Amino acid sequence: MSTRENGSEEEPVIRDNRKIDPETGQVRETAPAEAAGQNDKEQADRSSSSSLASDLASIELATQLAERTADLQRLQAEYSNYRKRVERDRAMVKEQAVAGALTELLPVLDDIGRARDHGELTGGFAKVSESLEAATGKLGLSAFGTKGEPFDPTVHEALMHSYSPDVTEPTCVEILQPGYRIGERVLRPARVAVAEPEEPAADDN
């Protein structure tokens, strides 16, 4: 009994998917649909690989940018600290140089002060002394030490000591030699005579 007699409408279709023709031994060409499917898959794979490579490249670039930015910020901070240190050192060297020069001039200023106290500062010598004092003032030199001010051992040097009923605390009663400073830096303390309050007399028994 044939297949058609058993009720089958059509014979089964058998596709030969072998890539090599058994009769000729030649490589068969890929069917268009199969080739198209393979091409789509290859394109999808290539697109996925390209997207992954692009993402990795973006991440690497972002990492490098962050590292370079951090390096630049660190270099900028180091340069700023270096510049501040150089400026501070320069100012310190300048102050030391000025202080050294002015310290050498203090005896001259002392002589000018004594001449003024004795009325000998007249004529051309007076003009020279005024110019010298003006020049040292511009460099920041200032004299200190006033009669009657409280004794401060950080800026005063006591050369004489006594007791007096007229004071209530250690007081500079005489300025024997003025002190000099540049800003807050004392070049020479004021040399003074100090008086303290009188000690209470012991009670007689």
Salt bridges, closest charged atoms under 4 A:
ASP16 OD1 - ARG18 NE 2.83
ASP16 OD2 - ARG28 NH2 2.87
ASP21 OD1 - ARG28 NH2 3.84
GLU42 OE1 - ARG46 NH1 3.97
GLU67 OE1 - ARG68 NH1 3.69
ASP71 OD1 - ARG74 NH2 2.58
ASP110 OD2 - ARG188 NH1 2.69
ASP111 OD1 - ARG114 NH2 2.46
GLU133 OE2 - ARG116 NH2 3.09
GLU149 OE2 - HIS156 NE2 2.74
GLU157 OE1 - ARG191 NE 3.35
GLU174 OE2 - LYS147 NZ 3.59
GLU196 OE2 - HIS161 NE2 2.35
